[in-house]
Amino acid sequence: MTSPSTPGRRVVVLTGASSGIGLATARELAARGHALVLAARREAQLTALARELDPGGGRVIAVPADVADDSSRRALIEAARAHFGQIDVLINNAGVTVEQGWWWDDPDPLRVIRINLEAPIELVRLVLPEMRSRGSGHIVNIGSVAGRAATNGMYSASKFGIRGFSHGLRRELLGSGVDVSLIAPGFVRSEMTARARLPMPGPEVVARAVADVLERPRREVTVPGIYRAVALLDAVLPGLADRIVKRVVIARRYGSR
């Protein structure tokens, strides 16, 4: 068992670490000195990333895992504890959407709910007892602006859900020493948004927000900041938001209407 000894270093379990926001977040957290347990399904990419970040293998480990599978989730948490002794931070980043076409034409659209909402809840259940008994810890859930301004029925359902779960959990844990934060990205470059013909920053902007919130806990961070205006517009002028979504997001995302 390896124990991180540097003051301020925390043991972070990061799901969906092999690409996109997860990959950028792994690099950012490693640069800030945290110990990492990287989880994703793609073993080759995950192992290569762990070697890149920590060739010695003492501070960063790769644990191939399918967060949709209960036994795989449990094995991930057990591996983290076996190597580092404890888990200080859980970052629920793994996520999917219906990549092509409309969700109702997909053979298994509910996988979006299983991975984006059910898996984070179950992972929280696995780490929360030790955090509460220790009186410290941090849960960071990666949501989406789509959890406030809906554009896709199934994906938005999962992200509205994770937003509600995050805020409710934060209040349930007030005074416990366990923080809960929600990071809500807008469109950023990733495999998930590869088909979206929209102007987008890189995932590094989200990675920095995640790393910053570990140092200065906040309940919710929208990134890039311009998307706060998008969420406000949806709440105040939903009819105008409808027209924008139809002409910009739907047309460019699906190439129709």
WOLINPE-V203477 format. One line per field, one symbol per residue. phi: phi as a letter, one per 30 degrees, with the letter a starting at -180 (. if undefined). Layout:
# WOLINPE-V203477
phi->???
This chain:
# WOLINPE-V203477
phi->.ccdcdeidbdccbciddahdddddedddddcjddbccbadddddddddedddaedidcbbcbeacddcddddddddddddddcjabcbccdceabbddbicddcddbddddddddbddeddddedcdedddddialbcbcccaeddbbdbbedddeddddddddddddeddceidjccbbcccdddbdaddcecddbdbddddddeddddddddbebdabcbddeddddddeddcbddddedddddcdddddcibh
